[in-house]
Amino acid sequence: MIDQQNNESSSCCDGKPAGQHIAIIGSGSGAFACAIKAAEGGARVTIIEGADVIGGCCVNVGCVPSKILIRAAQLAQQQRRNPFTGLEDHPPTLNRTLLAAQQSARVEELRAAKYQHILETNPALNLVKGYARFKDATTLTISTDDGTEQEIHADKILIATGSTPTLPPISGLADTPYWTSTDALFAEKLPDHLIVIGSSVVALEIAQAYRRLGSDVTIVARHTLLYREDPLLGEKLHECFEKEGLRVLENTQAQSVSHNGRQYLLETNVGTLSSDRLLISTGRHANTAPLYLDAVGVETNASGEIVVNQRMETSVPGIYAAGDCSNMPQFVYVAAAAGSRAGVNMTGGDAKLDLSTMPAVIFTDPQVATVGLTEIQASEQGLETDCRALDMAYVPRALANFETDGFIKLVVEAATGRLIGAQILAHEGGELIQSAALAISNRMTVTELSEQLFPYLTMVEGLKLCAQTFHKDVTELSCCAG
């Protein structure tokens, strides 16, 4: 048993708790952000991880390997088909085994630099291998693969256990060798035909990447693409996908699936589909079931996510949560921000996380980038809005790149002209959205945004041009009109 004495009653001269022991369940971005902040606040930190490697989803099987795959696929597509008449198209030569090895090497490099190095060089941090469950609000029981158990007592506890892919209720699915996103990211052989069940972020990113690497791809979407976003985003992305040869079946329900050792047969409401690989990417659920949260009264919602406030506090004093296991958006930078604030608050500070101007990017091509409110969301909040959508064909840099797919849409509060939302579909659209987020955060009006100086030729100039459409006809302006 590891018995850490509760030092919460003692304090240093500035009133902050001194020498606390903080236990963190998980070792991803939220966990490490919390650990670093807690150590800076004078705490001793125990990180508990049951997986073979530390680092969580993002660096190991999420953000990092997926962006490598997406970038490689983009370059393959540009070789196959580019918009410049003076550059000859040619089929790309692809070695998927070498690409997968390069992905893995970069993952290992970043995990070593951003996680293992911190663990080894920060004397306040200690790693315990095993799976944690709550005994009471300050005690965790740690089980290891060899069957041994130990207990850890802590003054404060952070839950940062992440999430796991959710399987849809499709008859026969459990008896097939389906792919998860992890399988798809590191597969060393391209399928001839990949069926992707799902229509949100991960499903769409991987589907397009595999199409660009050379596979035939069919997307089976229960609703429309990106149905939780502004409808124009899903509609226009659908058009872009079809231009690249992806088959998109919207409002299609998979009913049953079988596998004969070579092919999948998928029965749907629009007929039978066949492929040699099947990717299931229908969302993720919180890893909270094994924690025995009921034993200590930690509140969860209907999806099993831990309910937290802006200080990352749960319903039980002294227990915090961050990342995908909580009721917060499933983005790694949100997890890191939440973990950091939890670490501050655990050691006597008062930090809150405001998500009202949280930008989000989907790394398809063109990219989907959003921040703030959509028209529908604003209406639901009782706000009267004014909106404009500017086709990317009116953005000079997009014209120069011969990449004019997509649009920029701005949502403003009608009474004040204040910018409250932006939805973007554009090549490199993710590089534009932070400027919109800063404008919303600083409560800028659309007029003030239109009067800012934007470099020419840049894609982000599209924000200025869209802002100008509230008061001007941009077709009547010169190329870099102020």
Secondary structure as UniProt FT lines:
FT   TURN            8..9
FT   TURN            13..14
FT   STRAND          21..25
FT   HELIX           29..40
FT   TURN            41..42
FT   STRAND          44..49
FT   HELIX           56..61
FT   HELIX           63..80
FT   TURN            85..86
FT   HELIX           96..111
FT   HELIX           112..116
FT   HELIX           117..121
FT   TURN            123..124
FT   STRAND          125..129
FT   STRAND          131..136
FT   TURN            137..138
FT   STRAND          139..143
FT   TURN            145..146
FT   STRAND          149..153
FT   STRAND          156..159
FT   STRAND          163..165
FT   HELIX           173..175
FT   HELIX           181..186
FT   STRAND          193..197
FT   HELIX           201..213
FT   STRAND          216..220
FT   TURN            225..228
FT   HELIX           231..243
FT   TURN            244..245
FT   STRAND          247..249
FT   STRAND          254..259
FT   STRAND          264..268
FT   TURN            269..270
FT   STRAND          271..275
FT   STRAND          277..280
FT   STRAND          284..286
FT   HELIX           289..291
FT   HELIX           293..295
FT   TURN            296..297
FT   TURN            302..303
FT   TURN            310..311
FT   TURN            317..318
FT   STRAND          319..321
FT   HELIX           323..325
FT   HELIX           332..346
FT   TURN            347..348
FT   TURN            356..357
FT   STRAND          360..362
FT   STRAND          367..372
FT   HELIX           375..380
FT   TURN            381..382
FT   STRAND          385..391
FT   HELIX           392..394
FT   HELIX           396..401
FT   STRAND          407..413
FT   TURN            414..416
FT   STRAND          418..426
FT   TURN            427..428
FT   HELIX           429..431
FT   HELIX           433..441
FT   TURN            442..443
FT   HELIX           446..450
FT   TURN            456..457
FT   TURN            459..460
FT   HELIX           461..468
FT   TURN            469..471
FT   HELIX           474..476
FT   TURN            479..480
//
